[in-house]
Amino acid sequence: AEGRVVEVLERGVTEIAGQFIRERGIGVVVPDNPRISHRMLIAKGEAGKAKHGEMVVAEILDYPTEHIQMTGRVTEVLGSPKKKGIATDLAIHSHGIPTDWPNAVTAAVGKIGKSVPTAAKKGREDFRQVPLLTIDGADARDFDDAVYCEPSGKGWRLLVAIADVGHYVSQGTALDKEAVKRGTSVYFPDRVVPMLPEALSNGLCSLNPKVDRLCLVCDMRISADGKVTRASFADGVMRSVARLTYSEVSEFFDTRQSKRPKVVQTALRNLLDLYRAFARARQRRGAIELDLPQTRIQLDKEGAVERISNVPRNDAHRLIEECMIAANVQAAKFLRRHRIPSLYRVHARPDPDRFDELRQYLLGLGLKVPHPDNVEPRQFNQLLQQVKDRPDSQAISMAMLRSLMQAEYTPQNIGHFGLALDAYAHFTSPIRRYPDLMVHRAIRHII
């Protein structure tokens, strides 16, 4: 089918962020976003208090055509290009990321309160005596998942408790509409633009220690070989016993010493045993093990990038990752079994053309590579094993990563190639991802 644009109903871009320049008395804004090639003319009297060289935000008054240049009006002066945090301000405005809360949202948050009301706890399963704990990065501020593990038969019982955001964010409300608009929280080196207001994201929805919180719990039984044999979901109320960091948990795994209460230490030992079983199961099914280093951007006092450093991954990171994957798989299977329309997190098989490019590259390096029609996740791992001791192993790993399709959300479940799973959904981060909130609503509808 072919067509032509006959009318623009609504503009996707209504403002430009960039540098204000005066050339021979004429005001111009040079967009910071490289995708926007047009400069914006600023008429006399429309520059506000902007000075030559400053970074500004400008509203588009006239859109460019074949014969007419874009014109606009300066609405906000961000400041000098050297001002602290200016790069983040520019990125936020250049990509149209909403930062201000509408009055209706502020009013709704004001009515919520700071503690869970007694009425909200009624009819829920009480997990407050279960020593659930959170494990996150040292700089994390919102805690949306807690875990607990104990031996059960020849295997384990694993509880993954997730903040019940759906209780506070009802469909169609002002809070919900703003969360839809934002889609996810957006993370910058110096700040976070949250999907939900701070009173929820860092307050009532965050599983902070020693306070009652509403949650949605995935209760799983896991066999000695790391397979989930049974799972159920329940509305719950919980009270986290401790907020732990990855480095603290990793140190405990290495030394088996901690100042934490015995109940916390016992839960951590059980979690480590469970993780080892999960890791063996992951290896058996052939999930891709692209363990590329994660990076952290560190800023100096002026807000400029000081260094980009590698963040080492340890067993504490992998443990939480495997627990979350297990809960996400059970959420997807639960929705599929009850035939409830929702969003799956899918990862398609590699594009044949793109994989063939990778194949030619790897064959040129003397490696054995499967044909694009027959590629499986475990064959990626075999390739990684072949190259792990080569000096160019990281470059080869990156080339392999780029040959893969991007994971995406879709109501059609086609499985997850990278994790070697036939059903996968995002269930574990409803504070910062709207798709997880949709999955929560679907599960709560069933239970």
Buried (B, 14 or more C-beta within 10 A) or exposed (E): EEEEEEEEEEEEEEBBBBBBBBEEEEBBBEBBBEEBEBBBBBEEEBBBEBEEEBBBBBBBBEBBEEEEEBBBBBEBBBBEEEBBBBBBBBBBBBEEBBEEBBEEBEEBBEEBEEEBEEEBBEEBEEBBEBBBBBBBEEEBEBBBBBBBBBEBEEBBBBBBBBBBBBBBBEEEBBBBBBBBEBBBBBEBBEEBBBBBBBBBBBBBBBBBBEBBBBBBBBBBBBBEEBBBEEBEBBBBBBBBBBBBBBBBBBBBBEEEEBEBEEEBBEBBBBBBBBBBBBBEBBEEEBBBBBEEEEEEEEBEEEBEEEEEEEEEBBBBBBBBBBBBBBBBBBBBBBBBEEEBEBBBBBBBBBEEEBBBBBBEBBEEEEBEBBEBEEBBBBBBBBBBEBBEEEEEEEEBBEBBBEBBBEBEBEEEBEBBBBBBBEBBBBBBBBBBBBBBBBBBBBBBEEE
